[in-house]
Amino acid sequence: MIKRFAKANPEFKTLQCNGVIIRAKIANTDVERAQGLSGVKDLSLNEGMLFDFVTEQPVSFWMRGTCMDLSIAFVTDNKVIVGIQDMSKDVPTLLHNSPIPVRYALEVPKGFFAQNNIAVGDKLSF
């Protein structure tokens, strides 16, 4: 079953980085984090998912069940990006690990960070 990203969902948060606005659905429960963007087919360029792990910890992501290529930013508790990786739906079991313990991870369409000059060391606000 292919899901659509629910644009009217109140669980969205507006993030900003270097003047770029990102509308992110929040995943802050074990079930939401495990589901992630699996099965989501349509995601606008400035939409994504913000995973909140509540405390800083090492995290890993994979692309099982994901319908599109994504980029992921690993973000500390003070909202600084410490790592960015591109992830391919064609390699679903490859693990993408945070370089250090992080509180957040932000998934967006592949290439979003590069296209918007968002890099390691930049800070998110929300």
N, C-alpha and C positions, 0 to 999 in steps of 0.2 A: 504494500500500500504506500503510495506517495503522499506525503503531507505537504501542506502549504504553510508557510510561516505566517502566523496569525498577527496581522498588522494592528488590529484594534486591541490586542491583549494589554491589560493594565500592568502586566509584569515587566514592561519595557522600561529601561532607564536610558536617559540621554547622556552620552559620554562625549568628551571633547579632548582632542590632542592636536596641538599646533594649529588651532583654529578649525580643525576638521570635526564635524559632528558625526557621531556614530550612534545609531539606535540599537540597543542591545537588549535581548531577552535575558532575564536573569535565571541562572541555574544555581540554586543554593541549597538543594536537598540532594541526598544520595541518588534518588530516583531520577531527578532532573539532570544531574551531572552525568549519570550513566547513559541516559538517553541522548543528551547533547543534541547535535543537529542530524542525527541518524534519521533517514527517510525524508528530510526536508529537501524539496526540489527547487523552490524559488526563494531566493534571498537577494534582495536589492543590494547594490554596491555599497551603500553605507549602513547596512544592517548586519547584525552579528549576534553572538551569544557570549555573555559574560558569566564565567564560572567563578563562583565565590566559594572558597574552601574554608572560610571563617578564620582560620589561622594559617600562618605560613608553613608550608610543607613541600617536600618534593612531589611533583605531579607528573603523570604520563598520560598521553593521549594517543589514540589510534583512529583510523578512519572506517572501521567496520560499519557497514550499513549506510555510509554517507554517499550521497548522490552527486556531490560536486567537490572540486578541489578547494581547499581552504588554506588560509594563513592563520597562524596562531601567535599571539604575543603573550609572553609570560610576564606577570606584573607583581611587584612586591606589595606589601601592606601599605607602604607610603606612595603607591601608585606609579612607581617608576618601572618602565619596560626594561627587563634584563635579558630578554631573548626573543627572537622572532624566527619562526620556521615556516616554510611552505609544506603543505601536506597534500598528497595525491590520493584520490579515491581508488586509483589503480593498484595501490600498495596498502591494502586495508589493515594489515597486521603489524606494520612498521611502527615502533613506538617513538613518539616525539616527547622527549623528557625536558623538564625545566632545568636550566643550568644551575640554579640554586633553589632553595625553598622559596615558594611564592604563595601569595594569598589568592591571586586572581589569574585567570587565563581568558583571553579574548580571541574568539574565532570569528573571522570575517572572510568574504570571498578572496580566493587566492590572488595575490598581487596588490591588494588594497593598501597595505602599509607602504610598499615601495612606490606605488602611484601617488600617494599622498605625502611622501617624504617623512614618514613616521619611522623612527629608528630606535635602536637600543639607546637608553639614556633619556629618552623623552618621557614626559610625565602625562598621565591621564588625569582628567578632572571629572568628577561626578559626585 
